[in-house]
Amino acid sequence: MKNEMMTPMQNMSKKMDSMHMTGNPDHDFAEMMIVHHQAAIEMAQTEIDSGKDTTIKKLAKRIIEDQTKEIEEMQQWLKNQH
């Protein structure tokens, strides 16, 4: 289980470390938060797939829903900036 939870975090760190920062805090925030939210979604899916506690599984489902919506909002904002 540890590897299943750590892999999204490690991948997130690698992606963030290799990102080119533009110097525009709005743009850089959106780009980095998309990566951050995707890792949270992957971790939440692992909880849904492997977890036992119904309260935490419900929270994980809510995280997936909320952060998926936020990713879409940030992607749309980024698209409108170009």
C-alpha positions in Angstrom: 0.0 0.0 0.0 2.8 2.4 0.8 4.1 2.3 -2.8 0.6 2.9 -4.1 0.3 6.1 -2.1 3.8 7.3 -2.6 4.0 6.8 -6.4 1.6 9.7 -7.1 3.5 12.0 -4.7 6.9 11.1 -6.2 5.5 11.6 -9.7 4.1 14.9 -8.7 7.4 16.1 -7.2 9.3 15.0 -10.4 6.8 16.9 -12.6 6.9 20.0 -10.5 10.7 20.0 -10.3 10.9 19.9 -14.1 8.3 22.5 -14.8 9.3 25.8 -16.4 8.2 28.7 -14.3 7.1 31.7 -16.4 7.3 34.2 -13.6 3.6 34.9 -13.9 2.3 33.8 -10.5 -1.2 33.2 -11.8 -0.1 31.0 -14.6 2.5 29.1 -12.6 0.0 28.5 -9.7 -2.5 27.0 -12.1 0.0 24.8 -13.8 1.4 23.5 -10.5 -2.0 23.0 -8.9 -3.1 20.9 -11.8 -0.2 18.5 -11.1 -0.9 18.7 -7.4 -4.6 17.9 -7.8 -3.9 15.1 -10.1 -1.7 13.4 -7.5 -4.5 13.9 -4.9 -7.0 12.3 -7.3 -4.7 9.3 -7.8 -4.2 8.9 -4.1 -8.0 9.2 -3.5 -8.6 6.5 -6.1 -6.2 4.2 -4.3 -8.1 4.8 -1.1 -11.4 3.9 -2.9 -9.9 0.8 -4.4 -8.1 -0.4 -1.2 -9.4 1.4 1.8 -11.8 -0.1 4.3 -13.3 2.8 6.2 -16.5 4.1 4.6 -16.0 7.7 6.0 -12.6 8.0 4.4 -13.8 6.4 1.1 -16.6 9.0 0.9 -14.1 11.7 1.5 -11.9 10.3 -1.2 -14.8 10.3 -3.7 -15.5 14.0 -2.8 -11.9 14.8 -3.3 -12.0 13.3 -6.8 -15.1 15.2 -7.7 -14.0 18.5 -6.3 -10.4 18.4 -7.6 -11.5 17.2 -11.0 -13.7 20.2 -11.3 -10.9 22.5 -10.1 -8.5 21.0 -12.7 -11.0 21.7 -15.4 -11.5 25.3 -14.2 -7.7 25.9 -14.2 -7.2 24.3 -17.6 -10.0 26.5 -19.0 -8.3 29.6 -17.4 -5.0 28.6 -18.9 -6.5 28.0 -22.3 -8.1 31.5 -22.2 -4.7 33.1 -21.4 -3.2 32.1 -24.8 
